[in-house]
Every structure is written in C-alpha cells, then in structure tokens.
Amino acid sequence: MTRPSPPPQPLEPQRAAEALTLPARCYVDAEFHRRERETVFATGWQLVAHAAQLDSPGDHVVAELGAVPIIVMRGAPEQDAPRGRLQALHNVCRHRAGPLATCDGRSARSLVCHYHGWTYTLDGQLCGAPEMHDAPDFDVSTIRLPRAHAAEWHGLVFASLAPGMDFDALIADVDGSAGGFAGYRFDRRVSYEIDCNWKVYVDNFLEGYHLPRVHPALNRLLDYRSYRTELARWSSRQWSPLDIAQGPYRGGDAVAHYWWLWPNTMLNVLPGRLQTNRVLPLGPGQCRVDFDYYYPPDAGPDVGADDRAFADEVQAEDIAICEAVQRGLASGSYETGRLNPARESGVWHFHELMRAAIAPQATR
C-alpha cells in the first residue's frame, strides 16, 4: 500500500490545491523582518510618488527601499531631456552618512548634506566639501552617490534598489487595463498606521473571502458570486461587477478591478477614480498604509467626498480585522493553516513569491 506523501513544510513551495499559509513566525519574528528588508524590499519595485511631485528639475521625494534611504528626483535639464531625467539616488552622504534630504521638496539646485554641508549635483556627483582642500589625495570628482532605479508609469513613480525583475515585467499584465486611469490627477493622501505585519494587510487585500463578514456595505456593492481572481507572474487582479446603485461610484465601466503588484502596491481601479495603496513595514508588528486618491482632470473639487467616506469605512473594517489577526499570530496558538483554493488563490500566489524570495536565507 502506497503511503501518502508527507505534507510540505510551511516555507517550502506549495501546490495551490493543498497550500498552507506562511507560518506565524513570518509575521512576528524580528529576524524574519530583517531578511525581508534585504530580499523582498531591496529587490522589488515600490510605489514612491506621483509624477506631479517630480514635475521640474530638482523636485524630489524621500523614501526607503529595504533599509536604504533614497531620494527620487527630477535631474538637471539635458539637451535630449529638457525636463530632466527621473532618477533615484542613495540619501546617504559619502562623508559620514548624513542625510541629503529629510522631506519632499521642490526645485533644489543641488543636494547638501544636513550634517557637514558636503554638496552634490542633482545627478549625485560630489562638487563641494567644506575645509577638505588640504586633505591629501582627496578628489571630489571620484566621489558620487550610489544610484538606485526609477520608473514612471501612467503618472505613478516606482523605485528599486536592485530590481529582481524588469519594471516592464512587473506591469506587463496590468498595462492593458491601465488606460482608464492614465492622465488622472492626484487629489490627496490619507495614511493609516496599523498594528499588524505588512503581510497581514496584503493577505487581507488579496482575497474577497472575508467580504460577507467584514465588509457588509462593500459586499452589497460587489457581486460575491461573480468575484474572480486572476494571477500573473508578478501581479494579480481581483474583479467583480459593481451595483452602482449601492455605493458612491457613478459612470464608466461598472466593474471593480483590484490589482496587486509585488511586493506592496495595490491599485483600486473603479469607475471614474483610482485609489493606490502602498504598504510600508514599520516593524514586525506594525505597518503604514498610504492611501492616495486620483480623479479625472475635469472632475470637480467635491467629486471624491462620498468616495473617501466609503473608503475610510472599509479601511476601518480592514484595520480592525488585521489587528485582530496579528494578535492571533503573536499569541502562540497558531502556526499555519489551510488556504481555500477557490477564494484565496491570490494569497497563495503572494506566499509563493515570498517563499521564493526568502528561500536562500530561510531556516526550514
């Protein structure tokens, strides 16, 4: 008699039909959090800005990729790039690691370290170091800020330290659906600090299984029976028809599209609006979600009032359940659980990418 194969270990690849979740320690352990910063967040593309923030030379935003502070900015004008090229530089002075920028800004003519005043051009070349003229063998021309990578797509700006995939590969399956929001204008940002691991929030986004119990109003708006998840190499899409009589959305295609891009970007493509989420880890048990709203350029100033109120209600429901899940993961009561193949394929897909990313360092 043939004995059944033993179940895979939680950090080994899983078949979708029999998949287990990531183990609880992946959501609470400080060492695992450190590994993620070195693998997932150092090699993934992350949403860092909207293009209007980087419209002119010297415009810049600050961010963190993995553990590395960066500046994403519009460089100096060039003959074949009169607006300046989009670029990303390490926000770490080559003298003694001081910051060159501490907040987002406009029209900088140079980058000046806040610690000792070393000065760099907009493309990262050191051009001034106070009182270093007598230092032997010191040549400013040999010193420059390390570069990261930046890309712009439909008004959204992404960056990566050392990309594990081409940016075009990341958005390949999304691009055909993006025409609806190309050209939208940024309206505002609402940020939420949440007492849960960033993966708890991503897990929650990637399935509609919880809609009937956690989101009664949203569940009335969507068609749970028709709710579908489609997987691509570095992304996934959930979609459902919308009952526009039940919510704040009017006009356009009466379908909700919920895109996720590896590792921590979400795009809610809804009739006449775009909402983006970026989920930033603050520690093993904390994250921040930056929730940005975009509307067509001809939309009136009050177009999003109902939209934002409804989104905030949904966020409050998600925050409550995600924080409760984090407490359960940290309790010692839970190790791993079985995923629903029909409703949680997006979670399985995300967990498989996580397993592949951390496998070289993982202790099984």
Secondary structure, DSSP 4 states (H G I P E B T S, - for coil): -PPPPPPPPTTS---GGGPBPPPTHHHH-HHHHHHHHHTHHHHS-EEEEEGGGG-STT-EEEEEETTEEEEEEE---BTTBTT--EEEEESS-TTT---S-SS-BS--SSEE-TTT--EE-TTSBEEE-TT-TTSTT--GGG-BPPB-EEEEETTEEEEESS-SS-HHHHHHHHHTTGGGTTTPEEEEEEEEEESS-HHHHHHHHT-STTHHHH-HHHHHHB-GGG-EEEE-SSEEEEEEEB-GGGSS--SS-SEEEEEEETTTEEEEEETTEEEEEEEEEEETTEEEEEEEEEE-TT--TTTTHHHHHHHHHHHHHHHHHHHHHHHHHHTSS----B--TTT-HHHHHHHHHHHHHHTTT---
